Amino acid sequence: MTRYLIYALGEIVLVTIGILIALQVNTWNENRKETKLEKEYYCRLLEDAEQDLEQLNQFASLAEDRLKASNEAVRLLQKPNAKKVEVGEQLGLSILAIYSDFSPTSSAFDDLKSGANLNLIQDKNVIKSLNNYYKKVEGYLSIIQVNANIALDTYYLERDLFESGRIHSQMFSEKLIKGMEKDVYESMNLDYEESLSESMSFKLLNGGLTYISCNARQLQLYAQIREEVERLILVLEPKCLEK
């Protein structure tokens, strides 16, 4: 009986030890999986931030082109007998794609917030940096949209397409060349050497100065967003590369 009890007790101890080891191994495996997943999220977040940087470079380049065009428009408008077709072209370029705006990439962060995965991020400074980034970018983008609205409202305020020269410049655009039937296109018979009237030049000059202001402001805001992206990359990059 004594031997049986010792044997049974030994079996119980062995089973208990086995269960504890299995639980420990399971816990270790779960921790390893969570650590791996955490790093994957850091790398995904970094990829999103780097994508934002690429986007910003593209939008800033467009804003620079618009700023050059608006400066050229003002330059032309200050000359006597400014040609409608030349001014109209530069004013059109001054607002080209001004409302197509930067949108931060947030797929990884949205995925983190959608479930319990947010708890995977051990470094809470990362979460704080992400929240600050998206909040600040949202504020900058609202200002960019306001400026874009001002520029577009100014551009479409002048409704006389012939007097302002807008139709003269648009006749060479692919949109009108393909959109107009041949006989309609030829019937326009515009004088492409025609100059703007003095009063119209003054009106358009005010618009040109507005476009310079709006595009220059957009470039400033893109530069501020770029600083925020670069700051976020500095936080995420070491986490992604960490072994």
N, C-alpha and C positions, 0 to 999 in steps of 0.2 A: 504493500500500500504506500509506503514511504517513497519507494522507488518510483511508483506511478505518479505520485504527487510532484516529485522533483522533475520527472520527465514532462509532465503536463505544464508545470510552471515554466520550464525551459522553453517549451513550445510557444507558450504565451509571450514570453520575453522576445523570442526570435520573431514571432509574427508582428509584435508591437514595433520592434526595431525596423523590420522590413517596411511596415506602413509608414513610419517616420521618415525613413530614407526615401521612399517613393514620393511622399509629400514634399520633401526637401528638393528632390530632383524636379518634381513638377513645378514647384515654386521658382526654382532656378531657371527652368525652361521658359516659364511665363515672363520672368523678369528679363531674360535674354531677348525674347520676342518683343517686349515692350520697348526695350532699349534700342533694338534695331528699328522698330517702327518710329520711335521718336526721332532718330537720326534721319530716317527717310522723309519725315515731315520737315525737318530743318532744311534738307536739300531741296524739297519741293517749294518751300517758302522762298528759298534763295533763288531758285529758277524763276519764280514769279516776279521777284524784285528785279532780276536781271532783264526780264522781258519788259518790265516797266521802263527800264533805262533805255532799251532799244526804241520803245514807243516814243519816249520823250525826245530822243534825238531826231526822229522823223518829224514830229509835230513842231519842234523848234526850228527845223530846217524850212518847213512850210511857212512858219511865221516870219522867218528872216526874208524869204522870197516876197512875202506880202509887204513887209516893211520897205524893201528896196523899191517895189512897184509904187507904193504910196508916196515915197520920196520923189520918184521920177515923175509922178503925176503932178505933184506940187511944183516941181522944177519946170515942167512944160507949161503949166497954167500961169506961171509968172512971166512967160514970154508973150510978146504981142503976136496976134494972129495964130494962136495955138490951134492945131488941127484937131478936128473932132475925133477922127479915127484913132489918132495917137493917144489922146487923152482918155478916150473911152476904153482903150485896151488896158492902159495902166490902172485906171480906176477899177476895172473888172478884176484884174489880178490882185488888187489891194484887198479884196474881200473873198478871194477864191478859197473855198474850203475852210473859212474862218470858224464855222460852226461844227466842223468835224473835229471833235475834241478827244483828248487823252482820256482813257478809262483804265484805272489801275487793275491789274490782274490779281484776283483774290480767290482763285479756285481752291488752293491748298488751305487758306485760312477759313474759307467757308466750310470746307470739309471738316476741319478741326472743330469748328463751332457746332456742327450739325449733330454730333453725338457726344459720347463720353471721352472722345479722343483728346479733348483739350487738357485733360488731366495727365496725359502722357508727357506734356512739356514740363520738365522739371525746373527749368530756368524760367521763373516768372517774369524776369526782365525782358525775355523775348516776347511774351504776351503783351506786356506793357508797351514795348516798342512797336509792335504790330498795330495795337489799338491807336496809339498816337499817330502813326504813319497814315492810316486810312482816314482818321478824323481830320488831320491837317490837310491832306490832299483834297478831301471833300470841300473844305473851306476855300482852298485855292481855285478849285474847278468852278465853284459858284461865281467867283469874281470873273473868271475867264468867260463864262457864259453871259454875264451881264455886259461885258465889253463887246462880245460878239454880237449881241442884240443891238447895242448902240450903233456899231458899224453897219450892220445890215439895215437897220431902220433908216439911217442916214442915206445909204445907197439907194434904197427904194423910195425915198421921199420925193426925189426928182422923177416925175412921171412922164415928162416929155422926152421920149427916147430919141427923137430926131434932133431936137434942139440941143440936148446934152451930148449927142454924139455916141450914145450907147449902142444904138442900132447900127451905126456905121462900123463900129469895131466888132459887133457880134455877127455881122454878115460873113466874116471870115472864120467864124467858129464852126467846128464840126457839127455842133448841134443844129445850127440853121442850115448849113450846107446839105445835111442829110434829111433834115426835117421838112424843108420847103420843097415843093414840087418845082421842077425846072422853070416853068413859065412864071410862077409866082416869084421865084428868086430873081429872075431876070427883069421882072417888071418893076422892081424896087428902084433901079436906075439912080442910085445915090451918087452925089458928088463927094468923092473921097479926099478931095483937096480942100473941102469947105472948112472954114475956121469957126471957132466958137464966138458968140457975141460977148461983149465985155461984161454984161450983166450975168450971163451964164457962167463965164469963167470965174467970176467972183463967188457965185454959189458953189461951184464945184471945188473951188479952192478951200472953202470952209470944210467941205466933205473930205478932201484930201488930207487936211490937217487932222481931222478926226481919226482917219484911218491910221495915220502915223502914230497917234497917241494910243489907239487900241492895240495895234500890233506890237508896239514897243512894250506896252504893259504886259501883253501875253508872254513875250520873251522873258520878262522879269519873273513872272509867275512860274514859267516852265523851269527857270534856273533854280527857284526856290524848291520846287517839287523834286528836281534832280538832287539837291542837297539832302532832302529827306530820304530819297531812295538810297543814296550812297551811305547815309548814316545807318539805314536798316541793313544794308549788305554787310557793313562792318560788324553788325551784331550776329548775323546769320552765318556768315562764311566760316568762322572758326568752329561753329557747332556742326556744320555739315562735314568739314574736313577732319573733325575730331575722331580719333581711333577708339 
